[in-house]
Amino acid sequence: MKRIILFTTMFMLLCCTKAKNNHDNLLQQSYSDSVQQELIKESTDILKSKERLIDNVVSTSRDDISIPDKDYLTGKINYSKDSRFVKLDPKHSNGSTIYVRTEAAEAFEKMREAALKDGIVLFVLSGARSFEQQKTIWERKWNNLPNLKPKERALEILKFSSMPMSSRHHWGTDIDLNSLENSYFARGKGLEIYQWLTENASEYGFCQVYTDKTVSGRTGYEMEKWHWSYMPLSRQLLEQYNKTIEISDFYGFLGCEMAAEVKIIEDYVNGISGDCEE
């Protein structure tokens, strides 16, 4: 009898020990699974955080590209190395190396092809123009007018040439077409070209910004029948220019102190045809 009781007791102890071990194993396995799940969740959260960070960096980079800074607005960039610009086909630019904004180039190509169908040949004489290029033009004319007082010099040059840092050509949205003489567009083939442009250029986003001041009442430069601006872009850039550039930014060229005197931003940068502002 004692043996039976002893055997039963030992059997029960053995079962309890095994049950405890199984319970401990289950707890350990549960803890291990829990830790593993937490690690997986943590890794997933880190990955998502990194993805959000990458998206933010890409988004910021795109925003930085779309919003022009002072250097862009005043022509102090290298157009040949800027992805926003493209070099025109030499056949469409009179053989010269000319850069313009990609959007303006695409629009011009469509306009050029349409004009060809009507027997009109369009080619670009000038596109994007850097601060240094504009400075060279300005200072050559400045030095050729030694007998005029500074303000008179500036106003004389500003009839047809922009002060450095104020030219729409800095933006790569404006192009000069076929000739730099108004007289060319007054008769013959030139008149046909000008009439075609005035009737059709707006369909491709282009507008003659410097029209006859006696008719439009605008301020600034004299009429330039050759100067056409790609308005979908230049309209935005003009708005950004007015928010960003101040008279104090004008420096580094002969006569720069005249910027305020001649109201360069008010009368010239903003002196465009009202038809182009719509």
C-alpha positions, 0 to 999 in steps of 0.5 A, a space after each residue: 500500500 505504501 508503495 502505491 501511495 509513493 508511486 502515485 505521489 512521485 507520478 503527480 510530482 512528475 506531471 506537475 513538473 512537466 506541466 510547469 515546464 510546458 507552461 514556462 516554455 509557452 510563456 517563453 515562446 509567447 514572449 519571444 513572439 511578442 518581441 519579434 513582432 515589436 521588432 518587426 513593427 519597429 523596423 516597419 516604422 523606421 522604413 516608413 519614416 525613411 520613405 517619408 524623409 526621402 519623399 520630403 527631400 525630393 519634394 523640397 528639391 522640386 520646389 527649390 527648382 520651381 521657385 527662382 532665386 535672385 541669381 536666376 532672376 538676375 541672370 547670374 546662372 550658367 544656362 548651359 548647365 541648368 536643366 531648366 534650359 535647352 539649347 536651340 537647334 542652330 538651324 532655328 537660331 541663325 547658327 548661334 548658340 542660344 539657350 531658352 527655357 525648355 517650355 519656351 523652346 517647345 512652344 516656339 517649335 510648334 509656332 515655327 512649324 505652323 508659320 512655315 505652313 503659311 510660308 513664314 520663316 521664324 528664327 531666333 536671334 537672342 534668347 537667354 542672356 546672362 548678367 555678364 552678357 547684359 553688362 557687356 552690352 550696357 557698359 559698351 553703350 555707357 562708355 559711348 555716351 561720355 558727354 551725357 550726365 549719368 541719368 541721361 546716359 541711362 535713359 538713352 540706353 534704356 530706349 532699347 537695352 536693359 540695365 543688367 539685372 533687369 532684363 527679361 532675357 535673364 529668365 530664358 522666356 523671351 526671344 528676339 525674332 528675325 531682326 532687331 530693327 523695327 523698320 524691317 517689320 514695316 514692309 515686305 517680308 518683315 511686315 508679313 512676319 510681323 502680321 503673322 505673329 500679331 495674329 497667331 503668336 498668342 495661340 502658342 503663348 507668346 506676346 509682344 511685351 514692348 508695343 507702341 507706347 503712344 497707343 498702349 500708354 505703358 512705360 519703359 522701353 521703346 517699341 520692339 517688334 522683334 521681342 516676344 515673351 512666353 507668357 505662361 512662364 514669364 508672367 509668373 517670373 515677373 511676379 516673383 521678381 517683384 517679390 524678390 528683387 529690390 533696388 539695393 540688389 543693383 550693383 556691379 556695373 557702370 551706372 548701377 547707382 541710376 537704378 532708383 533714379 530711372 525707376 528701373 523696376 517700376 517703369 521698365 521691368 513692369 513696363 509691358 503691354 497690358 495685353 500680355 498681362 491678361 
